[in-house]
């Protein structure tokens, strides 16, 4: 599994480099966004913290952990897309805010399905909907181009409502 992960991650950088040869976007920025989200400042750091530290005792601790793991990857995904599309700094920043809020909400929903984080589960349910509203709000200035991301947020909200 570790080798598969290593292979897929390096393949992502290969694809970004290849796309950079053909495209007009900011592929150096895309590589940096992916490295931040997947690397020592993102998912790797969060996973190491998750394995080495006691379970989060508060919603702030839980969301910090989710922010370093799942949200870091979602944020990287939308930032890579923004860089490849040559998005403005303001649009890239808005997409980053969407990715972070959506990623934490996504992890809250996943934890709910897995019955993780016992006593924090009820509080996480309320936060999930707040985070999805934040995620959608981050897209306000992007118009119709953000419709697929809005649909993702709405689908997760619907799933969470069904419990």
C-alpha positions as CSV (number, residue, x, y, z in Angstrom):
1,X,0.0,0.0,0.0
2,X,2.8,2.4,0.8
3,X,4.5,1.7,-2.5
4,X,1.2,2.2,-4.3
5,X,0.8,5.6,-2.6
6,X,4.3,6.6,-3.4
7,X,3.8,5.6,-7.0
8,X,0.5,7.5,-7.4
9,X,1.9,10.6,-5.8
10,X,4.9,10.8,-8.0
11,X,2.6,10.1,-11.0
12,X,0.6,13.2,-10.1
13,X,3.8,15.3,-10.3
14,X,4.7,13.7,-13.6
15,X,1.2,14.5,-15.1
16,X,1.5,18.1,-13.8
17,X,4.9,18.5,-15.4
18,X,3.7,17.0,-18.7
19,X,0.7,19.3,-18.7
20,X,3.0,22.2,-18.1
21,X,4.8,21.5,-21.3
22,X,1.5,21.9,-23.3
23,X,-0.5,24.5,-21.3
24,X,-0.6,28.1,-20.4
25,X,-1.4,27.7,-16.7
26,X,0.8,28.0,-13.7
27,X,2.1,24.4,-13.4
28,X,4.9,25.3,-11.0
29,X,2.2,26.7,-8.7
30,X,0.2,23.5,-9.3
31,X,3.2,21.4,-8.2
32,X,3.7,23.5,-5.1
33,X,0.0,23.3,-4.2
34,X,0.1,19.5,-4.5
35,X,3.3,19.2,-2.5
36,X,1.8,21.4,0.3
37,X,-1.4,19.5,0.4
38,X,0.0,16.0,0.3
39,X,3.4,16.6,2.0
40,X,4.9,17.4,5.3
41,X,2.7,20.6,5.7
42,X,-0.5,18.8,4.8
43,X,-1.7,15.2,4.8
44,X,1.6,13.6,5.9
45,X,1.8,15.9,8.9
46,X,-1.8,15.3,9.8
47,X,-1.5,11.6,9.5
48,X,1.6,11.5,11.6
49,X,-0.1,13.6,14.2
50,X,-3.2,11.3,14.1
51,X,-1.0,8.3,14.7
52,X,1.2,9.8,17.4
53,X,-1.1,11.9,19.5
54,X,-4.1,11.1,21.7
55,X,-7.6,11.4,20.1
56,X,-8.8,15.0,19.7
57,X,-10.6,16.2,22.9
58,X,-12.2,19.2,21.4
59,X,-13.8,20.3,18.2
60,X,-11.0,22.7,17.5
61,X,-8.4,19.9,17.8
62,X,-10.5,17.6,15.6
63,X,-10.9,20.2,12.9
64,X,-7.2,21.1,13.1
65,X,-6.5,17.4,12.4
66,X,-9.1,17.2,9.6
67,X,-7.6,20.4,8.2
68,X,-4.2,18.9,8.0
69,X,-5.4,15.7,6.4
70,X,-8.5,15.6,4.4
71,X,-9.0,19.3,3.9
72,X,-5.3,19.7,2.8
73,X,-5.9,17.3,0.0
74,X,-9.2,18.8,-1.1
75,X,-7.7,22.3,-1.0
76,X,-4.7,21.0,-3.1
77,X,-7.1,19.5,-5.6
78,X,-8.9,22.8,-6.3
79,X,-5.7,24.9,-6.1
80,X,-4.1,22.6,-8.7
81,X,-7.1,23.1,-10.9
82,X,-7.0,26.9,-10.4
83,X,-3.3,27.0,-11.3
84,X,-3.7,24.9,-14.4
85,X,-6.6,27.1,-15.5
86,X,-4.6,30.3,-14.9
87,X,-7.1,31.6,-12.3
88,X,-6.5,34.9,-10.6
89,X,-5.1,35.1,-7.1
90,X,-8.5,36.1,-5.8
91,X,-10.2,33.1,-7.4
92,X,-7.4,30.7,-6.3
93,X,-7.8,32.0,-2.7
94,X,-11.6,31.5,-2.9
95,X,-11.2,28.0,-4.2
96,X,-8.7,27.3,-1.4
97,X,-11.2,28.4,1.2
98,X,-13.8,26.2,-0.4
99,X,-11.4,23.2,-0.4
100,X,-10.5,23.6,3.3
101,X,-14.1,24.0,4.5
102,X,-15.5,21.3,2.3
103,X,-12.6,18.9,3.3
104,X,-13.3,19.3,7.0
105,X,-17.1,18.9,6.4
106,X,-16.4,15.8,4.3
107,X,-14.3,14.3,7.1
108,X,-17.0,15.0,9.7
109,X,-19.5,13.2,7.4
110,X,-17.1,10.3,7.0
111,X,-16.5,10.1,10.8
112,X,-20.3,10.1,11.3
113,X,-20.6,7.1,9.0
114,X,-17.8,5.3,10.8
115,X,-19.0,6.3,14.3
116,X,-15.6,7.8,15.1
117,X,-14.7,10.5,17.7
118,X,-17.6,9.5,20.0
119,X,-18.5,12.5,22.1
120,X,-17.6,15.0,19.4
121,X,-19.9,13.4,16.9
122,X,-23.0,15.5,17.7
123,X,-21.1,18.7,17.7
124,X,-19.5,17.7,14.4
125,X,-22.9,17.2,12.8
126,X,-23.8,20.8,13.4
127,X,-20.4,22.0,12.3
128,X,-20.7,20.0,9.1
129,X,-23.6,22.1,7.9
130,X,-21.9,25.3,8.9
131,X,-18.7,24.4,7.1
132,X,-20.7,23.5,3.9
133,X,-22.3,26.9,4.1
134,X,-18.8,28.5,4.4
135,X,-17.6,26.4,1.4
136,X,-20.5,27.5,-0.8
137,X,-20.0,31.1,0.4
138,X,-16.4,31.0,-0.7
139,X,-17.6,30.4,-4.3
140,X,-19.9,33.4,-4.4
141,X,-17.6,35.4,-6.7
142,X,-17.0,32.6,-9.2
143,X,-20.3,32.5,-11.0
144,X,-21.4,29.5,-13.0
145,X,-17.9,28.1,-13.3
146,X,-18.2,26.9,-9.7
147,X,-21.5,25.0,-10.2
148,X,-19.8,21.5,-9.9
149,X,-18.3,22.5,-6.6
150,X,-21.6,23.8,-5.3
151,X,-23.2,20.5,-6.4
152,X,-20.6,18.6,-4.3
153,X,-21.4,20.7,-1.3
154,X,-25.2,20.3,-1.7
155,X,-24.8,16.5,-2.2
156,X,-22.8,16.2,1.0
157,X,-25.4,18.3,2.9
158,X,-28.1,16.0,1.6
159,X,-26.2,12.9,2.6
160,X,-25.6,14.3,6.1
161,X,-29.2,15.2,6.4
162,X,-30.2,11.6,5.7
163,X,-27.8,10.6,8.5
